[in-house]
Amino acid sequence: MTNESFTQAGPPATLRVALADDHALVRAGIRALLEKIPGVEVVAEAGDGVEALKAIQELSPDIVLLDIAMPGLGGLQVLKRVTADYPETKVVVLTVHENQEYADHAIEAGAWGFLPKSAASTELELALRTVSAGKVYLSPGISPHVRSNSAARAEELTPRQRQVLTLIANGRSTKDIALALSISAKTVETHRAQLMERLQIFDIASLVRYAIKTGLVKIED
């Protein structure tokens, strides 16, 4: 493990993590790994979806490591609730499933990361650092499939829509985009609406994740 802080400057910040998995031994193993990572604090554990949502509501963790297959309220249902109701909490799906379908569902539902349980312990730290920095993390064994699927959808966009999406993902305001492209603010809003309709993505945060996932935006390390 490295001694690098989760912040680039200033005093070390504590990354507050909640862990949701229905197997107690699995939770214990993951918690042991998390406690070895500098700057990480495990603030809650949950054995099912209901417990996970309660912990998120009460404690507002920075990141939730969330299993997909849990009794009662399933992981994907929890993920959708967190995305809608607790947007400040980022979810990393941690699962035995390593296929494209599960990764697609998780990312589309709002996950910031997808990590198989077969991943090395060092990858867990990398996933946390990546997501805490506001970047989407996809395990190397999964991301090529997800990216190719997403890239196919990106190819359906017009060149102007791709320009607008790229600028949105880089944090530019409607006014800034209008100036950069020499178009009116109203035209920018029209392009944004068309983007959302074509991609079936209806909020800015999800548009940003999509742009990162498809490679339209490159975030420097």
Secondary structure, 3 states (H helix, E strand, C coil): CCCCCCCCCCCCCCEEEEEECCCHHHHHHHHHHHCCCCCEEEEEEECCHHHHHHHHHHHCCCEEEECCCCCCCCHHHHHHHHHHHCCCCEEEEEECCCCHHHHHHHHHCCCCEEEECCCCHHHHHHHHHHHHCCCCEECCCCHHHHHHHHHHHHCCCCHHHHHHHHHHHCCCCHHHHHHHHCCCHHHHHHHHHHHHHHHCCCCHHHHHHHHHHCCCCCCCC
